[in-house]
Amino acid sequence: MLWLTELGTRLKEARLSKGYSLDDLQEITKIQKRYLVGIEEGNYSMMPGTFYVRAFIKQYAEAVGLDPDEIFEQYKHEIPSQQTEEVAQSFSQSPTRKRLKTTSTNKLMESLPKYVVILFIIIIIGVLWFFFSHRPSSEDESVTENGDSFEYEETQLQTPPVKDNEENEEAEEEPAANEEEENEEEEETGQVISAGEVQPDGVTTIYNLSGTDKMHIRVEVLGDTWVSIRDANGNEQVQPGIYKQGDVVEHDSTANGYARIRLGFSNNAKVFVNDEEIKYVQNVTTQNIIIQLSEEQ
């Protein structure tokens, strides 16, 4: 008892030298106050076990600035030894927990095959039910097959006459259509506009018109440009001037057999002869387009 009292006295003196009350030490170490009092009085029986006695003494010594190892060495005969009791309890309890776990696992493994078999049987029953519920009866299949065969034979009997009639009608229509196309080709007389011949001045191109006895000039204006049309004598045939987008300048030059078309900005105008467009040979801004009507031989 004397050694225990000396240990408690030494710890208490160290606490008081730090200026700690038991409440302060409880806040620092998180050890309940009653256990701190038990350590100072040497009353270890109130502790939950020998492990906690040594652990609390260690925390107490560290909190008041003492070396725990020195304390344990100096008072080793009075401080309870390592937690023999707790170790024994631990060993005695561990097999129980293992047995419980083993027993639980064994029960689960024993029950698992039963659940698998039951689930497998349910799946087989579901598949069989689905198969038989959606399978058509043999009577329906025979009726369907017979019905299809009957309809097919009936269609085959009715189809050939219709097809022969259609072929005969098509054969009769084709010669008539060919004759009409040949007659139209014979009636059509296409005019011919020669390739333009560029003159030495670099702005004049002459075109010869043949295969027709008329010469109707039309100029479609796409943007601001100067337009004039003259005959072979230089006489103006239309009002010369700057025409705007959308304007159309026309003149029937059949009687003259000649037309000289002056374009100030040729890219803004298209020239037509009897509704056929003249293709420019030159890519110049200002052009003179001369069209001459050839006399029929």
Residue, then its C-alpha position, 0 to 999 in steps of 0.5 A: m500500500l505504501w508504494l501505491t500511495e507514493l505513486g499516487t502522491r507523486l502523480k498528484e504533486a506533479r498535477l498540483s505543480k502544473g496548476y491542474s485541478l482534477d476537472d482540468l486533467q479530466e478535460i486534458t486526458k478525457i479520463q473520467k474524474r473518478y478514475l483519476v481519483g482512484i489512481e491517486e488513491g491507489n484504488y485500482s479495483m474500480m477500473p474496468g480492467t488492468f489494461y485501463v489501469r496502465a493506460f490511464i497511469k500513462q496518460y496521467a503521467e504524460a499530462v503532468g510532464l512525467d516520463p511514463d516509462e520511468i514511472f512503470e519501471q520505478y513502480k513495476h511491482e505495484i502497478p498491475s502487470q499486462q492485461t492477462e485477464e483481458v487477453a484470456q477473455s479475448f482468447s475465450q471469446s474469439p472462438t465463439r465469434k468464429r464459431l458463430k461466423t462459421t455456423s452462419t456461413n455453413k447455414l448459408m451455403e446449405s441453403l444456397p443450392k436450394y434457392v438456385v434449384i428453385l429459381f432454375i425451376i421457375i425459369i424453366i416453367g416460365v419459358l415453357w409457358f411462353f413457348f406453348s402460349h405463343r405456338p399456333s395450333s396445327e389446325d390453324e397452320s393447315v388452314t393458313e397453308n391451304g388458304d395461301s395455296f388457294e389464293y396463289e392458284e387463283t391469282q395465277l389463273q387470272t394474271p396471264p390474260v391481263k398481262d397479255n392485254e397490257e403487252n398488246e396495248e403497249a405494242e400498239e402504242e409504241p409504233a404510234a408514238n414513234e411515228e409522232e416523234e418522226n413527224e415532229e422531227e421532220e417538221e422541225t427546221g433548226q436555225v444555225i448560228s455560226a461560230g463568232e468571227v472576231q474582227p481586227d478591231g478586237v471589239t467586234t464579232i460577226y455571226n452568220l445566221s442560216g436555216t431560217d428566214k427570220m431574224h428577231i433580236r432580243v437583248e435581256v438586261l441583267g444590270d446597267t449597260w449601254v444598248s443600241i441596235r443599228d442596221a447595215n447603214g448605221n441607222e439606229q433601230v431602237q432608242p440607244g441608251i443605258y438600260k436597267q436590270g430587267d429591261v428587254v430591248e427587242h427588234d425584228s431585223t428580218a427585213n434588214g437581214y443585218a443587225r449591229i448590237r452595241l453593248g457597253f457592259s456585255n456581262n450585263a446583257k444576253v443577246f438572243v436571235n429567234d430565242e436562241e442565245i448568242k455565245y460571246v467569243q470574247n470576254v471584253t467589256t464593250q462589244n459589237i455583235i454583228i448578226q447577218l442573215s444568210e440568203e437561202q440557196 
